[in-house]
């Protein structure tokens, strides 16, 4: 319908049905007002066949009479047939034919006047009472009226047990034309501009009127990525490490006072005395909190009770043994070798913390050894490991967050798109908006496409917000093209939306959709390489992982952000191609299933 015709019909129905004020949202209307708006929506396009289930329930008598007069008018003057089910039997007097039903049986089907004449009564209520008594007595067959159960009468298949069916015939004809007329599909074209515009308008109104939903959609991605950037990948700090320095039994070490508090201590000349104290000064690092113990047994007990994560032990004659080890080299005995070692026992139940402390202690010891050798004018680098490492991509100071950022971006945006789309589609179905659209001739492709366009518009903003947080506010390093980073993340958001469409089609309610989404979240995340490289998986599982929607996309994003590869690189194209495949696959399957469910 064109806008002019819609406005004319709206004003007519507004006056007829006493609709609520124009500026009031339907969700803020009373139950009676909502029913009148629903009736107006059914009448606005002047349908040829109008089927209504108890349209006057909760309506005051004056308005009820007005509605029935209008139904008589449109069936008398227009080409309209009306079928109504109602509990108010007396209001059916103006119908051309009524059917009285009780307990699934059609007791009588005739015009109201003829029924009143046959049973010689003044009211249809009395007719129904007589028929009900005869039904109980088993004497219905004497009337020679057709009997049917509501299984074969689709109009009242879901009506209450005591119902009257009122039918208005088309003026100048009969309802026979309804069965003889060929079925027409009002949708016509696969895509229609006016229907697309109407659907987009409906989707946009649903979106901007839901203030809570807008706040959630626009802030939740920011909250998620911010929490990730703050909480994940940083260096561990303030890890309690027990220190037992037996060398202080013979030589006072100013690194600790009698109360166990660390005292700054520095060396600036080449000598081999109090080397244990010099090493302990190198442990003044934010990662380590030194806890002094006098006895090794007490320190080990502290580890067992979880008070410290490990014990660092220095033997009584550590300095002399270390000096002898350097001077004699391969000729030293086992005892000297043992005393020249710094022994460490770590709690590896928390592998991430234990391994981090382990490698930090090794780095700090190398720094300590190089400092001594430098003071003694040894060859530079003599204290390093005899392995020189250089880095083609990245640096040795890159944190774990550098590895995890691409995966977190894609995982968050994928499941945000899936949740957002699935919830909106299921809400449409439950609210009846979906069915109204289908009845109005809207195609499955139009429904899918219009929802997709609106959600994609929201996705544009969500991706922009996340990248601003990661690369502008937190200032995570990247070396690739920002437009390509944006494109890969956005493509995965579209893929998540397509997956959400599929979930909404196969799910009957929100609970089932949430179960499907949350049930698949952890396996996909574990297999995607987000937390652990796919190279650490068994070969068969690795192949399966790379077939999932965003595993290869995460690798592609890492290659772009951390290596600077462009879109022409094959490994970047792999991730884009897999994401595009799943996007199209879920979209096509969803449209196909929607068509079958129509």
N, C-alpha and C positions, 0 to 999 in steps of 0.2 A: 504494500500500500504506500502511496505517496504521503508526504507529511501533512498536506492539506486535508486529505481524507481521514487520516488518523486523528488530527486535531478536532475535526467536526464530530466524528464518532465519540471521541473522548468527552467532549462537552455534553453530548446527548446522554451518554451513560453516567456522567458525573451527576447530572440532575436527576436522572431516573433512579439511580442506586444510592444517592446521597453519599458519594465517596468522600474520604477524608481530604483535608487540604492538600493542595498540590505540592507544597514544600515538605510534607511529612514523609519520612522513609517508611517503607512497609514494615520493617522490623520494629518500628515504634508504634504501630497501629494495634488496636485491640483485635481479639479473635473475630468478632463480627465484622469489623472493618476489613480485615484481611480476606474474609470470605466474599465480601462484596467486590473487592478489587479483583479477586480470582474470577468471579462471575463476569466482571467487565472485560477481563482479558480474554475470556472465552467468547464474548459477544462482539468484540471490537471489529472483527473482520467479516461479520455477517456470514457465518458458516452455513453450508447447505444441510449439514446434519449436526445437531447439538445434543450431546449426551451428558446428563448431569445427575450426580448422586447427592440427593438431599440438599438442594441449593438454598432452601429457605430455613434451614436449621439455625436457630439463634437470631432470626430476623423478626422485627416487630410486625404485628399484623398489618399495619397500613402499608409498609414497604413490601410485605409478602404479596398483598393484593395487587400492588403496582407491578411487581415482577411478573405475576401470572397474566395480568392484562397485556403486558408487553409481549409475552410469549405468544398469546393468542393473536396479537396484532401482526407479529412477524411471520407467523405461519399462515395467516389469512391473506396478507398483502404481499408477502415475499415468498421466494422458493426455498423455504426452510422446513425441515422436519425436526421435531424435538422429542427426545425420550428422557423421562425423569423417573428416578426412584425416590420415594418419600414415605415417611411414617404418618404424615398428616393426610389421611385418606380423603377428608372432605374437600381439601384444596384441589383435588383432581376433577372437580365437576366440569371445569371448562375444557378438559381434554377430549379429544375425539374418541379415544379408546383407552380403557384402563385394564390392567391385569392385577388381580388380587392374589398374593402369594403368601403361603404360610407353611413353615417347616419344609421349605424346598419344593412345595407343590403349588402349581398354578391352579387356584380354585375356580377362577372365572376370568374370561377375557371378552369384554364387550364395551359398548359405549356406556357412559354413566347413566343416561336417561333410560336406556333399555334395561339395565340392571335394576334400577329403581322400580321400573314398571313390572318386571318379572317377579320381583320379591315383594312388591306392593309396600314399599317403605318410603320414608321421607329422607333418610340419610344413608350415605354410603357406609357409614360405620355399622348401621344395622344390617346392611347386606353382608358385610364382612363377618359379623357375629353369627348370622344364620349359616353362612357357608362354613365357618369354623366348627360349629356344632355338628353339621352334617359330616364334616371330615372326621370328627371324632367318632361319629356313629357309623362310619363306613358307607354313607349314602351319597357320596359325591357323584358316582357314576350315573345316578338317576337324572342328573341335570344335563348330561350329554355335552359337558364342556371339555375342551382339550385339557389334558393334564400333562405337566412337564416338570422336570426337576431343574434346579438352577445350574446343574452342570451343563445343560444344553441351552442355557439362556445367558449369554455373555453379559448382557446389560446388568444383571443383578447377581453375577457370580460372587460378588463380595458384599452384597447388601445384607442387612440384618434379617432375622428369621421371619419377621412380620413386615411385609413390604407391599406397597402398591406401585404399579408401573403405569405411568401416564404417557400416552403417545399423542402428539399432534401431527396430522398429515399435512403434506405439502398442498398448498392451495391449488385448485384446478388440477389435481392429480392424486396419486396415491403413493405410498411408500414402496410400491413394487419397483419403481424406477431405481431405487437404491440397490436392489439386488441385480437388476438387469444392466445397470450402467457399468461399463468396464472400469476397472481400477485405474485411477490416474495417480501418477506420482507428481506431487506439486513441486518437488525439488527441481526437476528439469535438468538444467546444466550441472556439470560437476562442480563448477565454481560460479557463484553469482555475486556481483559486486554489491547489490543492495543487502543480500543476506550476510555477506562478509562484514559490511559496514555495521549492520545491526548487531551482529555477534561481537564485534570489536567494542562497540558502544556498551553492550551489556557487560562484557568482561572488564572494561575500564571502570564502569560504575561499581561493580563488585569489589574491585581492587581499592579504589581511593576512598570508598565509604568504610572500609575496614581499617580504621586507624591503627589498631593494635597489630594487625597483620603487616601493615606498612613499616611500622617501627621494627618489628621482628625481622622482616626481610632485609631491611637496610642496615640494621645494626649487628645482627647476629654474625655475619661473615667477618666484620671488623673485630668483634669480641673474640671469635674463635682464633683468627690468625694472630691477634695481639697476644692472647694467652700462650699460643704456641711459641711465638718468637721470644717471649719473656721467660717461659718456663723450660724450654727444651734447648739443649745444645751448649749451654754455658758451662764454664769450668766449675767443677765441684769446689767448695770452699769450706774452710774451718773443719777439716777432717781430723779428729783426735788421734794422734800417733804416740804411743808410749816410747820413751827414750830411756834406755839403761846404758850408762857410760861407765863401765868399770875402771876406765883409765883414770878417772878422777879420784880413785881410792889412793893413788900414790902421788898424783900431781893435781893440785886444785885447779878446777876449770871454772873460769869466771862466767861461763855461759849460763850457769844456773846459780841462784843464791840458795841458802839452806831451805827456804820455803818453797822452792820449785819454780820460781818465777824467772823467765828468761831475761838475761842481761846482755845488752849489746857487746859484741866482742869482735875485734878485727885484727888482722895480721897484715903487715906490709913488707916483710922481709923474708928472705929464703932461709928457712931453718926447718928442722924435723923434730919439733917438740910440740906437745899438745895438739897433734893433728886432729884428734877427735873433736876438740873444741872448735878448731877452724872449720871442720866439716859441718858441725851443728849450726854455725852461723849461716851456712848456705840453706838451711832448712827454714829460714825466716821467710816463708812464702805464704800468700793468702790461702793456698790450698791446705796447708798443714798447720795444725795446732799442736805444739809439742807438750806432752804430759810427762813430767819427770818421775821416774821410779828408781829406788835404790837397789831393788832386787829383781832379777829376771823372773823369778817365780810369781811375784806379785803382778808383774806386767802381763804375763801370760794368762793369769786368772782374770785380769781385767778384760782381756780379749774374749775369753770364754763367756763373760757376763755381758758382753756387748757394750762396754764402756769406752773402748777404743777399737779402732779398726785394724791395728797391727802393732808389732813391737820391733823397734830398731835397737840392736844390741852391738856395743863396741867393747872388745876384749880389753883386759887390764893393760897389756903391753902392746897395744895397737900401733903406736907411733914407732917403736923400735922394730917391730916385726915388718911394718910397711917399709921402713928405711932399708932393712936387710933384704927385703923382697926386691927392691929396686936395684940395690947394689949387686946382689948375687944372681938374680934372675933364676935360671933353670936349676941352679945348684942348691937352692934352699930345701929344707926338709919339710915334711907334712905339717909339723907343729907350727912352724913359722908361717907357713901358708895359711893355716887355719886362723891364727891370731891376727893376721893382716887383713882379714876379710871383715866387712860390716855385715852382720847377719840380720835378716828381716823375716818376720813371720806375719803374714797378712790374713785377714778374714776375707775369703773370696766368695762368701755366700751371696754378697752383692757384687757381682762380677764387674759391673760398670765402675763402681767406686774403687774396688780393689785393683782393677787393671789400671785405672787412671792414676792412683797413688803409686803403683809399681813403676810405671813409665816416668812419672815425675821424679821419683827418687833416683832413677838411673840418670835422668837429665841433670839433676842437681849434683850428683856425684861427679859427672863429667865436667860440669862447671867448676866444681871444687878442685878437681885434679888439674885442669887447665890453669886455674889461678895459681896453684903451687908451682907448676912447671914454668909459668910465665915469670914468677918472682925469681926463680932459679935460672932464668935465661936459657931454658931448654928450647929445642926446636919447636916453633909454633905448631900446634895441632898434634903434638906427640901424645897428648892425653885423650884425644878423640878416639872413637872406634875406627878401626882401619877400613871403614867403608864410607865413601863420600856419596852423599845423595843430593841430587838436584831434582827440581820439579818442573815439568813441562807445562802442566796445568795446575793451578792452585799453588798454595804455599804450605809449609809445614805448620804454620800457625792457624790454618783453617779449622774452624770448630765443627762439631757434629751438626750444628744447625744448618751449615752450608749444604751438607748432604741431604738433610731432611726437608728443607724448605720447598723444593719443587714438588715433592710428594705430598706435603701438607696442603699446598695451594690447590693441587688437582683433586685430592681426596675431598677436601672441604667443599669445593665448588660443585663437584659431581653429585654428592649426596644432598647438598642444598637444593640443587635443581630437581633432583628426584623427589625429595620430600615436598617441595613447593608445588610441583605439578600434580603429584598423585593426590594430595589433600584437596586441591581446588577441583579436580575432576570428580572425585567421589562426592564432595559437597554438592556440586552441580547435580549429580544423579539423585542424591538423597532429597534435595530440595525440589525436585521435579522440573528444574530448569532444562535439564538434558532431554527429558521426554517431551516437553513442550516444543523444544527446538526441532526434534525429530518429526513430531506431528506436523509442524509448520512447514516441513519439506526440506529442512536443512540437511545437507549431506554429511557423512562421516568425515570426509576430507576437510570440509569447511570448519567443523567443530575443532578438529585437531589443529588445523592451521592457525585459526584465530587465537586459540589458547597458546600455541607455540610462539606466535609473534609477540603477544603481551609479555609472556614469561621471559622471552629472549631480551626484550627491552629492559626488564628488571635486571637480568643477568649482566647486561652491559655495565650497569652501575655497580653491581656487586663485585665484578672482577676488577673494575677500576679502583674501588675502595681497598680491596685486599692488596693490590700491587702498590698503592700509595703507602699503606702501612709498612709493607716489607721493604721496599726499595727507596722510599723517600723519608719516612719517619725513623724506622729502625736502621736504615741505610745498609741493608745487606748488599754485599758486593755482587756485581754481575758484569759479564764482559760481552754478552751477546746483544742482539737487537731487541729493544723493548717491545716493538710492535709484534715481533715473532713470539716473544714470551706471552704477551697479551692474547694473541691468536690461539696458541696452544691451550691456555687455561680456559678461554672462552669456548673453544670447541668441546672441551670436556664438560663444561657446564651444559651445553646443548645436548651432549650425549647423556648426561644425567637426567635432563628433562625428558628425553625420549624414553629412557628407562622408566621414569616415573609415570609416563603415559601407559606403558605396558603394565606396570604394577596396578594402576588404577583400573585398567580394563579387566584384569583377572581377579581383582579383589571385590568382594561384595560390600565391604564396609571399611571404616577407618582402621579398626583393630587389625583386620587381615592385612591391610596395606602396610601398617606399621610393623607387623610381624615379618613380612617379606623384606622390607627395607632394612630393618635392624638385623635380621637373620643373615643377610648377605653381606652386611657391612664389614664384620670382623674378618671373614674368610678373604674377601677381596682386598682388604687393607693389609692382611698378613702376607698375601701372595704378590702384592704389587711392587715389592721392593722399597716400600716407604720406610720400614724400620730395619730391614735386613736385606742385603743384596740377594738377588735371585740366583747368583752364582753359588750361594751357599745351600741351595735346595737340591734334592735328587733330580736327575735329568728329566724324568717324566713329569714331575711336578713343575719343573722350570718351563717346560713346553706349555703346560696348561696355564701357568701364570701369565705367560706372554700372549695368550689368546684372550685374556680378560680386557675389559674396555680401557683401563687406564694404566696398565703396567708399562707398556712401551711408551706411552705418552709421558710418564714420569721420567723415563730415561731420556727421551727427546728433550724435555724441558731442562734436565740437568746438563745435557750437551750444549744447549743454547746458552743457558745462564752462566755455566761454569767454564765452558770451553770456547764459547764464541762462535760455534758452528752456525751456518745459515740454513735456509730452507732447502738448498740444493743438496745438502749432505744426506746420504741414504738413510742413516740411522735416525735423522730428524724426520724424514718422510715416513718412516715406518710407524712412528708414534701417531703422526697426523692421519695416516691411512687407516690404522686400526680404529682410532676414535671416530673417523668418518663412517667406517663400515658399521660399527655398532649403532651410531646415530641413525643411519638409514634403515638398518635392520629392525630396530625397536619401533621406529616410526611406521614402517610398512606393516609389520605384524599388528601394531595397535589399530591402524585403520582397518585392516582386514577383520580383526576380531570385533571391532565396533559395528561393521557392516553386518556381520553374522548375528550380532545380538539385537539388531534393530527389529 
